[in-house]
């Protein structure tokens, strides 16, 4: 679930949790690429966070 949380945090507060954010636990560039699983590589969205949750819970 931590993966879905960091995706949501990076969307909601990019200055802190985005790739260039100030937080030590910010999302990485590779993490952002890995999490962009919904759409046509359109960047992270809440749909990506939901998809990550479903994968982790084996609901797919």
mmCIF file as Biopython writes it, N, C-alpha, C and O atoms, coordinates in Angstrom:
data_model
#
loop_
_atom_site.group_PDB
_atom_site.id
_atom_site.type_symbol
_atom_site.label_atom_id
_atom_site.label_alt_id
_atom_site.label_comp_id
_atom_site.label_asym_id
_atom_site.label_entity_id
_atom_site.label_seq_id
_atom_site.pdbx_PDB_ins_code
_atom_site.Cartn_x
_atom_site.Cartn_y
_atom_site.Cartn_z
_atom_site.occupancy
_atom_site.B_iso_or_equiv
_atom_site.auth_seq_id
_atom_site.auth_asym_id
_atom_site.pdbx_PDB_model_num
ATOM 1   N N  . UNK A ? 1  ? 0.811  -1.204  0.000   1.0 0.0 1  A 1 
ATOM 2   C CA . UNK A ? 1  ? 0.000  0.000   0.000   1.0 0.0 1  A 1 
ATOM 3   C C  . UNK A ? 1  ? 0.851  1.263   0.000   1.0 0.0 1  A 1 
ATOM 4   O O  . UNK A ? 1  ? 0.392  2.329   -0.409  1.0 0.0 1  A 1 
ATOM 5   N N  . UNK A ? 2  ? 2.077  1.140   0.455   1.0 0.0 2  A 1 
ATOM 6   C CA . UNK A ? 2  ? 2.958  2.315   0.467   1.0 0.0 2  A 1 
ATOM 7   C C  . UNK A ? 2  ? 3.160  2.864   -0.933  1.0 0.0 2  A 1 
ATOM 8   O O  . UNK A ? 2  ? 3.310  4.073   -1.113  1.0 0.0 2  A 1 
ATOM 9   N N  . UNK A ? 3  ? 3.165  1.984   -1.926  1.0 0.0 3  A 1 
ATOM 10  C CA . UNK A ? 3  ? 3.326  2.439   -3.312  1.0 0.0 3  A 1 
ATOM 11  C C  . UNK A ? 3  ? 2.165  3.326   -3.729  1.0 0.0 3  A 1 
ATOM 12  O O  . UNK A ? 3  ? 2.369  4.373   -4.344  1.0 0.0 3  A 1 
ATOM 13  N N  . UNK A ? 4  ? 0.957  2.915   -3.400  1.0 0.0 4  A 1 
ATOM 14  C CA . UNK A ? 4  ? -0.218 3.713   -3.749  1.0 0.0 4  A 1 
ATOM 15  C C  . UNK A ? 4  ? -0.211 5.037   -2.991  1.0 0.0 4  A 1 
ATOM 16  O O  . UNK A ? 4  ? -0.614 6.067   -3.532  1.0 0.0 4  A 1 
ATOM 17  N N  . UNK A ? 5  ? 0.239  5.011   -1.755  1.0 0.0 5  A 1 
ATOM 18  C CA . UNK A ? 5  ? 0.293  6.231   -0.945  1.0 0.0 5  A 1 
ATOM 19  C C  . UNK A ? 5  ? 1.270  7.237   -1.546  1.0 0.0 5  A 1 
ATOM 20  O O  . UNK A ? 5  ? 0.948  8.420   -1.655  1.0 0.0 5  A 1 
ATOM 21  N N  . UNK A ? 6  ? 2.456  6.782   -1.936  1.0 0.0 6  A 1 
ATOM 22  C CA . UNK A ? 6  ? 3.430  7.728   -2.493  1.0 0.0 6  A 1 
ATOM 23  C C  . UNK A ? 6  ? 2.955  8.274   -3.840  1.0 0.0 6  A 1 
ATOM 24  O O  . UNK A ? 6  ? 3.258  9.417   -4.182  1.0 0.0 6  A 1 
ATOM 25  N N  . UNK A ? 7  ? 2.224  7.482   -4.598  1.0 0.0 7  A 1 
ATOM 26  C CA . UNK A ? 7  ? 1.647  7.994   -5.849  1.0 0.0 7  A 1 
ATOM 27  C C  . UNK A ? 7  ? 0.670  9.121   -5.535  1.0 0.0 7  A 1 
ATOM 28  O O  . UNK A ? 7  ? 0.727  10.187  -6.147  1.0 0.0 7  A 1 
ATOM 29  N N  . UNK A ? 8  ? -0.219 8.886   -4.587  1.0 0.0 8  A 1 
ATOM 30  C CA . UNK A ? 8  ? -1.198 9.915   -4.213  1.0 0.0 8  A 1 
ATOM 31  C C  . UNK A ? 8  ? -0.510 11.153  -3.643  1.0 0.0 8  A 1 
ATOM 32  O O  . UNK A ? 8  ? -0.891 12.279  -3.964  1.0 0.0 8  A 1 
ATOM 33  N N  . UNK A ? 9  ? 0.495  10.950  -2.803  1.0 0.0 9  A 1 
ATOM 34  C CA . UNK A ? 9  ? 1.209  12.092  -2.232  1.0 0.0 9  A 1 
ATOM 35  C C  . UNK A ? 9  ? 1.908  12.902  -3.322  1.0 0.0 9  A 1 
ATOM 36  O O  . UNK A ? 9  ? 1.911  14.132  -3.278  1.0 0.0 9  A 1 
ATOM 37  N N  . UNK A ? 10 ? 2.495  12.220  -4.293  1.0 0.0 10 A 1 
ATOM 38  C CA . UNK A ? 10 ? 3.202  12.938  -5.354  1.0 0.0 10 A 1 
ATOM 39  C C  . UNK A ? 10 ? 2.243  13.749  -6.225  1.0 0.0 10 A 1 
ATOM 40  O O  . UNK A ? 10 ? 2.618  14.784  -6.775  1.0 0.0 10 A 1 
ATOM 41  N N  . UNK A ? 11 ? 1.010  13.272  -6.345  1.0 0.0 11 A 1 
ATOM 42  C CA . UNK A ? 11 ? -0.009 14.009  -7.098  1.0 0.0 11 A 1 
ATOM 43  C C  . UNK A ? 11 ? -0.519 15.197  -6.286  1.0 0.0 11 A 1 
ATOM 44  O O  . UNK A ? 11 ? -0.643 16.309  -6.800  1.0 0.0 11 A 1 
ATOM 45  N N  . UNK A ? 12 ? -0.812 14.947  -5.011  1.0 0.0 12 A 1 
ATOM 46  C CA . UNK A ? 12 ? -1.416 15.967  -4.157  1.0 0.0 12 A 1 
ATOM 47  C C  . UNK A ? 12 ? -0.426 17.048  -3.720  1.0 0.0 12 A 1 
ATOM 48  O O  . UNK A ? 12 ? -0.805 18.206  -3.547  1.0 0.0 12 A 1 
ATOM 49  N N  . UNK A ? 13 ? 0.831  16.671  -3.545  1.0 0.0 13 A 1 
ATOM 50  C CA . UNK A ? 13 ? 1.814  17.622  -3.033  1.0 0.0 13 A 1 
ATOM 51  C C  . UNK A ? 13 ? 3.153  17.430  -3.752  1.0 0.0 13 A 1 
ATOM 52  O O  . UNK A ? 13 ? 4.122  16.968  -3.150  1.0 0.0 13 A 1 
ATOM 53  N N  . UNK A ? 14 ? 3.205  17.784  -5.034  1.0 0.0 14 A 1 
ATOM 54  C CA . UNK A ? 14 ? 4.426  17.545  -5.811  1.0 0.0 14 A 1 
ATOM 55  C C  . UNK A ? 14 ? 5.649  18.308  -5.305  1.0 0.0 14 A 1 
ATOM 56  O O  . UNK A ? 14 ? 6.775  17.847  -5.495  1.0 0.0 14 A 1 
ATOM 57  N N  . UNK A ? 15 ? 5.456  19.466  -4.662  1.0 0.0 15 A 1 
ATOM 58  C CA . UNK A ? 15 ? 6.602  20.216  -4.140  1.0 0.0 15 A 1 
ATOM 59  C C  . UNK A ? 15 ? 7.334  19.429  -3.054  1.0 0.0 15 A 1 
ATOM 60  O O  . UNK A ? 15 ? 8.537  19.596  -2.852  1.0 0.0 15 A 1 
ATOM 61  N N  . UNK A ? 16 ? 6.602  18.587  -2.375  1.0 0.0 16 A 1 
ATOM 62  C CA . UNK A ? 16 ? 7.186  17.798  -1.294  1.0 0.0 16 A 1 
ATOM 63  C C  . UNK A ? 16 ? 7.493  16.361  -1.728  1.0 0.0 16 A 1 
ATOM 64  O O  . UNK A ? 16 ? 8.551  15.828  -1.395  1.0 0.0 16 A 1 
ATOM 65  N N  . UNK A ? 17 ? 6.573  15.732  -2.468  1.0 0.0 17 A 1 
ATOM 66  C CA . UNK A ? 17 ? 6.691  14.307  -2.785  1.0 0.0 17 A 1 
ATOM 67  C C  . UNK A ? 17 ? 6.910  13.994  -4.260  1.0 0.0 17 A 1 
ATOM 68  O O  . UNK A ? 17 ? 7.050  12.825  -4.618  1.0 0.0 17 A 1 
ATOM 69  N N  . UNK A ? 18 ? 6.942  15.004  -5.122  1.0 0.0 18 A 1 
ATOM 70  C CA . UNK A ? 18 ? 7.204  14.789  -6.539  1.0 0.0 18 A 1 
ATOM 71  C C  . UNK A ? 18 ? 8.669  14.444  -6.778  1.0 0.0 18 A 1 
ATOM 72  O O  . UNK A ? 18 ? 9.456  14.402  -5.833  1.0 0.0 18 A 1 
ATOM 73  N N  . UNK A ? 19 ? 9.037  14.198  -8.020  1.0 0.0 19 A 1 
ATOM 74  C CA . UNK A ? 19 ? 10.408 13.805  -8.360  1.0 0.0 19 A 1 
ATOM 75  C C  . UNK A ? 19 ? 11.433 14.788  -7.794  1.0 0.0 19 A 1 
ATOM 76  O O  . UNK A ? 19 ? 12.473 14.368  -7.288  1.0 0.0 19 A 1 
ATOM 77  N N  . UNK A ? 20 ? 11.159 16.057  -7.872  1.0 0.0 20 A 1 
ATOM 78  C CA . UNK A ? 20 ? 12.089 17.084  -7.370  1.0 0.0 20 A 1 
ATOM 79  C C  . UNK A ? 20 ? 11.664 17.627  -6.020  1.0 0.0 20 A 1 
ATOM 80  O O  . UNK A ? 20 ? 12.082 18.714  -5.622  1.0 0.0 20 A 1 
ATOM 81  N N  . UNK A ? 21 ? 10.834 16.871  -5.315  1.0 0.0 21 A 1 
ATOM 82  C CA . UNK A ? 21 ? 10.327 17.310  -4.026  1.0 0.0 21 A 1 
ATOM 83  C C  . UNK A ? 21 ? 11.389 17.357  -2.948  1.0 0.0 21 A 1 
ATOM 84  O O  . UNK A ? 21 ? 12.505 16.865  -3.121  1.0 0.0 21 A 1 
ATOM 85  N N  . UNK A ? 22 ? 11.019 17.954  -1.843  1.0 0.0 22 A 1 
ATOM 86  C CA . UNK A ? 22 ? 11.951 18.148  -0.730  1.0 0.0 22 A 1 
ATOM 87  C C  . UNK A ? 22 ? 11.987 16.978  0.247   1.0 0.0 22 A 1 
ATOM 88  O O  . UNK A ? 22 ? 12.937 16.847  1.019   1.0 0.0 22 A 1 
ATOM 89  N N  . UNK A ? 23 ? 10.982 16.143  0.223   1.0 0.0 23 A 1 
ATOM 90  C CA . UNK A ? 23 ? 10.884 15.028  1.179   1.0 0.0 23 A 1 
ATOM 91  C C  . UNK A ? 23 ? 11.845 13.907  0.797   1.0 0.0 23 A 1 
ATOM 92  O O  . UNK A ? 23 ? 11.993 13.573  -0.379  1.0 0.0 23 A 1 
ATOM 93  N N  . UNK A ? 24 ? 12.487 13.338  1.796   1.0 0.0 24 A 1 
ATOM 94  C CA . UNK A ? 24 ? 13.423 12.232  1.569   1.0 0.0 24 A 1 
ATOM 95  C C  . UNK A ? 24 ? 12.713 11.033  0.922   1.0 0.0 24 A 1 
ATOM 96  O O  . UNK A ? 24 ? 13.317 10.312  0.128   1.0 0.0 24 A 1 
ATOM 97  N N  . UNK A ? 25 ? 11.459 10.823  1.254   1.0 0.0 25 A 1 
ATOM 98  C CA . UNK A ? 25 ? 10.698 9.672   0.745   1.0 0.0 25 A 1 
ATOM 99  C C  . UNK A ? 25 ? 9.879  10.015  -0.490  1.0 0.0 25 A 1 
ATOM 100 O O  . UNK A ? 25 ? 8.870  9.366   -0.766  1.0 0.0 25 A 1 
ATOM 101 N N  . UNK A ? 26 ? 10.303 11.029  -1.235  1.0 0.0 26 A 1 
ATOM 102 C CA . UNK A ? 26 ? 9.583  11.431  -2.455  1.0 0.0 26 A 1 
ATOM 103 C C  . UNK A ? 26 ? 9.661  10.323  -3.509  1.0 0.0 26 A 1 
ATOM 104 O O  . UNK A ? 26 ? 10.495 9.421   -3.428  1.0 0.0 26 A 1 
ATOM 105 N N  . UNK A ? 27 ? 8.780  10.415  -4.487  1.0 0.0 27 A 1 
ATOM 106 C CA . UNK A ? 27 ? 8.767  9.423   -5.566  1.0 0.0 27 A 1 
ATOM 107 C C  . UNK A ? 27 ? 9.991  9.641   -6.455  1.0 0.0 27 A 1 
ATOM 108 O O  . UNK A ? 27 ? 10.426 10.775  -6.662  1.0 0.0 27 A 1 
ATOM 109 N N  . UNK A ? 28 ? 10.525 8.578   -6.962  1.0 0.0 28 A 1 
ATOM 110 C CA . UNK A ? 28 ? 11.667 8.677   -7.877  1.0 0.0 28 A 1 
ATOM 111 C C  . UNK A ? 28 ? 11.159 8.726   -9.312  1.0 0.0 28 A 1 
ATOM 112 O O  . UNK A ? 28 ? 9.992  8.446   -9.584  1.0 0.0 28 A 1 
ATOM 113 N N  . UNK A ? 29 ? 12.046 9.082   -10.214 1.0 0.0 29 A 1 
ATOM 114 C CA . UNK A ? 29 ? 11.668 9.102   -11.628 1.0 0.0 29 A 1 
ATOM 115 C C  . UNK A ? 29 ? 11.267 7.696   -12.084 1.0 0.0 29 A 1 
ATOM 116 O O  . UNK A ? 29 ? 10.283 7.528   -12.804 1.0 0.0 29 A 1 
ATOM 117 N N  . UNK A ? 30 ? 12.035 6.689   -11.659 1.0 0.0 30 A 1 
ATOM 118 C CA . UNK A ? 30 ? 11.712 5.307   -12.024 1.0 0.0 30 A 1 
ATOM 119 C C  . UNK A ? 30 ? 10.399 4.879   -11.383 1.0 0.0 30 A 1 
ATOM 120 O O  . UNK A ? 30 ? 9.598  4.190   -12.015 1.0 0.0 30 A 1 
ATOM 121 N N  . UNK A ? 31 ? 10.172 5.273   -10.151 1.0 0.0 31 A 1 
ATOM 122 C CA . UNK A ? 31 ? 8.915  4.950   -9.482  1.0 0.0 31 A 1 
ATOM 123 C C  . UNK A ? 31 ? 7.720  5.551   -10.196 1.0 0.0 31 A 1 
ATOM 124 O O  . UNK A ? 31 ? 6.665  4.924   -10.302 1.0 0.0 31 A 1 
ATOM 125 N N  . UNK A ? 32 ? 7.892  6.766   -10.685 1.0 0.0 32 A 1 
ATOM 126 C CA . UNK A ? 32 ? 6.820  7.422   -11.428 1.0 0.0 32 A 1 
ATOM 127 C C  . UNK A ? 32 ? 6.537  6.675   -12.731 1.0 0.0 32 A 1 
ATOM 128 O O  . UNK A ? 32 ? 5.378  6.485   -13.101 1.0 0.0 32 A 1 
ATOM 129 N N  . UNK A ? 33 ? 7.586  6.255   -13.422 1.0 0.0 33 A 1 
ATOM 130 C CA . UNK A ? 33 ? 7.407  5.494   -14.660 1.0 0.0 33 A 1 
ATOM 131 C C  . UNK A ? 33 ? 6.725  4.163   -14.376 1.0 0.0 33 A 1 
ATOM 132 O O  . UNK A ? 33 ? 5.827  3.751   -15.112 1.0 0.0 33 A 1 
ATOM 133 N N  . UNK A ? 34 ? 7.149  3.491   -13.310 1.0 0.0 34 A 1 
ATOM 134 C CA . UNK A ? 34 ? 6.573  2.189   -12.965 1.0 0.0 34 A 1 
ATOM 135 C C  . UNK A ? 34 ? 5.103  2.297   -12.583 1.0 0.0 34 A 1 
ATOM 136 O O  . UNK A ? 34 ? 4.315  1.401   -12.886 1.0 0.0 34 A 1 
ATOM 137 N N  . UNK A ? 35 ? 4.736  3.376   -11.927 1.0 0.0 35 A 1 
ATOM 138 C CA . UNK A ? 35 ? 3.368  3.528   -11.434 1.0 0.0 35 A 1 
ATOM 139 C C  . UNK A ? 35 ? 2.402  4.036   -12.490 1.0 0.0 35 A 1 
ATOM 140 O O  . UNK A ? 35 ? 1.190  3.956   -12.289 1.0 0.0 35 A 1 
ATOM 141 N N  . UNK A ? 36 ? 2.887  4.548   -13.591 1.0 0.0 36 A 1 
ATOM 142 C CA . UNK A ? 36 ? 2.033  5.082   -14.653 1.0 0.0 36 A 1 
ATOM 143 C C  . UNK A ? 36 ? 1.521  3.908   -15.496 1.0 0.0 36 A 1 
ATOM 144 O O  . UNK A ? 36 ? 2.019  3.650   -16.592 1.0 0.0 36 A 1 
ATOM 145 N N  . UNK A ? 37 ? 0.525  3.209   -14.965 1.0 0.0 37 A 1 
ATOM 146 C CA . UNK A ? 37 ? 0.056  1.962   -15.592 1.0 0.0 37 A 1 
ATOM 147 C C  . UNK A ? 37 ? -1.314 2.071   -16.234 1.0 0.0 37 A 1 
ATOM 148 O O  . UNK A ? 37 ? -1.755 1.137   -16.904 1.0 0.0 37 A 1 
ATOM 149 N N  . UNK A ? 38 ? -1.995 3.188   -16.043 1.0 0.0 38 A 1 
ATOM 150 C CA . UNK A ? 38 ? -3.318 3.394   -16.629 1.0 0.0 38 A 1 
ATOM 151 C C  . UNK A ? 38 ? -3.199 4.525   -17.644 1.0 0.0 38 A 1 
ATOM 152 O O  . UNK A ? 38 ? -2.532 5.527   -17.386 1.0 0.0 38 A 1 
ATOM 153 N N  . UNK A ? 39 ? -3.830 4.370   -18.770 1.0 0.0 39 A 1 
ATOM 154 C CA . UNK A ? 39 ? -3.763 5.409   -19.801 1.0 0.0 39 A 1 
ATOM 155 C C  . UNK A ? 39 ? -2.601 5.160   -20.739 1.0 0.0 39 A 1 
ATOM 156 O O  . UNK A ? 39 ? -2.014 4.078   -20.745 1.0 0.0 39 A 1 
ATOM 157 N N  . UNK A ? 40 ? -2.280 6.147   -21.513 1.0 0.0 40 A 1 
ATOM 158 C CA . UNK A ? 40 ? -1.213 6.048   -22.518 1.0 0.0 40 A 1 
ATOM 159 C C  . UNK A ? 40 ? 0.014  6.825   -22.083 1.0 0.0 40 A 1 
ATOM 160 O O  . UNK A ? 40 ? 0.420  7.778   -22.748 1.0 0.0 40 A 1 
ATOM 161 N N  . UNK A ? 41 ? 0.602  6.422   -20.974 1.0 0.0 41 A 1 
ATOM 162 C CA . UNK A ? 41 ? 1.767  7.146   -20.433 1.0 0.0 41 A 1 
ATOM 163 C C  . UNK A ? 41 ? 1.454  8.629   -20.291 1.0 0.0 41 A 1 
ATOM 164 O O  . UNK A ? 41 ? 2.232  9.488   -20.706 1.0 0.0 41 A 1 
ATOM 165 N N  . UNK A ? 42 ? 0.298  8.912   -19.696 1.0 0.0 42 A 1 
ATOM 166 C CA . UNK A ? 42 ? -0.170 10.288  -19.550 1.0 0.0 42 A 1 
ATOM 167 C C  . UNK A ? 42 ? 0.241  10.922  -18.228 1.0 0.0 42 A 1 
ATOM 168 O O  . UNK A ? 42 ? -0.272 11.982  -17.868 1.0 0.0 42 A 1 
ATOM 169 N N  . UNK A ? 43 ? 1.152  10.294  -17.506 1.0 0.0 43 A 1 
ATOM 170 C CA . UNK A ? 43 ? 1.561  10.794  -16.202 1.0 0.0 43 A 1 
ATOM 171 C C  . UNK A ? 43 ? 0.716  10.168  -15.107 1.0 0.0 43 A 1 
ATOM 172 O O  . UNK A ? 43 ? -0.296 9.518   -15.368 1.0 0.0 43 A 1 
ATOM 173 N N  . UNK A ? 44 ? 1.154  10.380  -13.884 1.0 0.0 44 A 1 
ATOM 174 C CA . UNK A ? 44 ? 0.443  9.782   -12.754 1.0 0.0 44 A 1 
ATOM 175 C C  . UNK A ? 44 ? -0.892 10.452  -12.512 1.0 0.0 44 A 1 
ATOM 176 O O  . UNK A ? 44 ? -1.015 11.676  -12.552 1.0 0.0 44 A 1 
ATOM 177 N N  . UNK A ? 45 ? -1.884 9.623   -12.260 1.0 0.0 45 A 1 
ATOM 178 C CA . UNK A ? 45 ? -3.220 10.103  -11.925 1.0 0.0 45 A 1 
ATOM 179 C C  . UNK A ? 45 ? -3.744 9.271   -10.768 1.0 0.0 45 A 1 
ATOM 180 O O  . UNK A ? 45 ? -3.120 8.290   -10.362 1.0 0.0 45 A 1 
ATOM 181 N N  . UNK A ? 46 ? -4.877 9.663   -10.248 1.0 0.0 46 A 1 
ATOM 182 C CA . UNK A ? 46 ? -5.494 8.874   -9.186  1.0 0.0 46 A 1 
ATOM 183 C C  . UNK A ? 46 ? -5.901 7.494   -9.690  1.0 0.0 46 A 1 
ATOM 184 O O  . UNK A ? 46 ? -5.977 6.544   -8.911  1.0 0.0 46 A 1 
ATOM 185 N N  . UNK A ? 47 ? -6.160 7.382   -10.986 1.0 0.0 47 A 1 
ATOM 186 C CA . UNK A ? 47 ? -6.482 6.070   -11.569 1.0 0.0 47 A 1 
ATOM 187 C C  . UNK A ? 47 ? -5.286 5.123   -11.451 1.0 0.0 47 A 1 
ATOM 188 O O  . UNK A ? 47 ? -5.461 3.923   -11.237 1.0 0.0 47 A 1 
ATOM 189 N N  . UNK A ? 48 ? -4.076 5.662   -11.589 1.0 0.0 48 A 1 
ATOM 190 C CA . UNK A ? 48 ? -2.877 4.841   -11.419 1.0 0.0 48 A 1 
ATOM 191 C C  . UNK A ? 48 ? -2.757 4.363   -9.977  1.0 0.0 48 A 1 
ATOM 192 O O  . UNK A ? 48 ? -2.423 3.204   -9.733  1.0 0.0 48 A 1 
ATOM 193 N N  . UNK A ? 49 ? -3.028 5.248   -9.023  1.0 0.0 49 A 1 
ATOM 194 C CA . UNK A ? 49 ? -2.959 4.866   -7.610  1.0 0.0 49 A 1 
ATOM 195 C C  . UNK A ? 49 ? -3.965 3.761   -7.310  1.0 0.0 49 A 1 
ATOM 196 O O  . UNK A ? 49 ? -3.655 2.815   -6.587  1.0 0.0 49 A 1 
ATOM 197 N N  . UNK A ? 50 ? -5.158 3.877   -7.859  1.0 0.0 50 A 1 
ATOM 198 C CA . UNK A ? 50 ? -6.171 2.844   -7.662  1.0 0.0 50 A 1 
ATOM 199 C C  . UNK A ? 50 ? -5.735 1.526   -8.292  1.0 0.0 50 A 1 
ATOM 200 O O  . UNK A ? 50 ? -5.921 0.462   -7.700  1.0 0.0 50 A 1 
ATOM 201 N N  . UNK A ? 51 ? -5.164 1.590   -9.474  1.0 0.0 51 A 1 
ATOM 202 C CA . UNK A ? 51 ? -4.690 0.375   -10.140 1.0 0.0 51 A 1 
ATOM 203 C C  . UNK A ? 51 ? -3.588 -0.304  -9.339  1.0 0.0 51 A 1 
ATOM 204 O O  . UNK A ? 51 ? -3.554 -1.531  -9.246  1.0 0.0 51 A 1 
ATOM 205 N N  . UNK A ? 52 ? -2.688 0.485   -8.759  1.0 0.0 52 A 1 
ATOM 206 C CA . UNK A ? 52 ? -1.625 -0.073  -7.916  1.0 0.0 52 A 1 
ATOM 207 C C  . UNK A ? 52 ? -2.244 -0.796  -6.723  1.0 0.0 52 A 1 
ATOM 208 O O  . UNK A ? 52 ? -1.824 -1.900  -6.377  1.0 0.0 52 A 1 
ATOM 209 N N  . UNK A ? 53 ? -3.241 -0.175  -6.096  1.0 0.0 53 A 1 
ATOM 210 C CA . UNK A ? 53 ? -3.918 -0.810  -4.958  1.0 0.0 53 A 1 
ATOM 211 C C  . UNK A ? 53 ? -4.551 -2.129  -5.370  1.0 0.0 53 A 1 
ATOM 212 O O  . UNK A ? 53 ? -4.427 -3.128  -4.662  1.0 0.0 53 A 1 
ATOM 213 N N  . UNK A ? 54 ? -5.219 -2.138  -6.494  1.0 0.0 54 A 1 
ATOM 214 C CA . UNK A ? 54 ? -5.878 -3.374  -6.962  1.0 0.0 54 A 1 
ATOM 215 C C  . UNK A ? 54 ? -4.872 -4.479  -7.240  1.0 0.0 54 A 1 
ATOM 216 O O  . UNK A ? 54 ? -5.125 -5.649  -6.954  1.0 0.0 54 A 1 
ATOM 217 N N  . UNK A ? 55 ? -3.728 -4.099  -7.800  1.0 0.0 55 A 1 
ATOM 218 C CA . UNK A ? 55 ? -2.679 -5.104  -8.057  1.0 0.0 55 A 1 
ATOM 219 C C  . UNK A ? 55 ? -2.174 -5.663  -6.732  1.0 0.0 55 A 1 
ATOM 220 O O  . UNK A ? 55 ? -2.032 -6.876  -6.581  1.0 0.0 55 A 1 
ATOM 221 N N  . UNK A ? 56 ? -1.902 -4.778  -5.771  1.0 0.0 56 A 1 
ATOM 222 C CA . UNK A ? 56 ? -1.376 -5.226  -4.480  1.0 0.0 56 A 1 
ATOM 223 C C  . UNK A ? 56 ? -2.368 -6.107  -3.733  1.0 0.0 56 A 1 
ATOM 224 O O  . UNK A ? 56 ? -1.967 -7.016  -3.005  1.0 0.0 56 A 1 
ATOM 225 N N  . UNK A ? 57 ? -3.648 -5.847  -3.906  1.0 0.0 57 A 1 
ATOM 226 C CA . UNK A ? 57 ? -4.695 -6.636  -3.244  1.0 0.0 57 A 1 
ATOM 227 C C  . UNK A ? 57 ? -5.155 -7.828  -4.082  1.0 0.0 57 A 1 
ATOM 228 O O  . UNK A ? 57 ? -6.056 -8.573  -3.697  1.0 0.0 57 A 1 
ATOM 229 N N  . UNK A ? 58 ? -4.509 -7.987  -5.244  1.0 0.0 58 A 1 
ATOM 230 C CA . UNK A ? 58 ? -4.834 -9.084  -6.162  1.0 0.0 58 A 1 
ATOM 231 C C  . UNK A ? 58 ? -6.310 -9.068  -6.583  1.0 0.0 58 A 1 
ATOM 232 O O  . UNK A ? 58 ? -6.972 -10.105 -6.626  1.0 0.0 58 A 1 
ATOM 233 N N  . UNK A ? 59 ? -6.802 -7.871  -6.889  1.0 0.0 59 A 1 
ATOM 234 C CA . UNK A ? 59 ? -8.190 -7.695  -7.320  1.0 0.0 59 A 1 
ATOM 235 C C  . UNK A ? 59 ? -8.316 -7.595  -8.830  1.0 0.0 59 A 1 
ATOM 236 O O  . UNK A ? 59 ? -9.410 -7.347  -9.338  1.0 0.0 59 A 1 
ATOM 237 N N  . UNK A ? 60 ? -7.247 -7.780  -9.544  1.0 0.0 60 A 1 
ATOM 238 C CA . UNK A ? 60 ? -7.295 -7.714  -11.012 1.0 0.0 60 A 1 
ATOM 239 C C  . UNK A ? 60 ? -7.529 -9.089  -11.582 1.0 0.0 60 A 1 
ATOM 240 O O  . UNK A ? 60 ? -7.602 -9.248  -12.800 1.0 0.0 60 A 1 
#
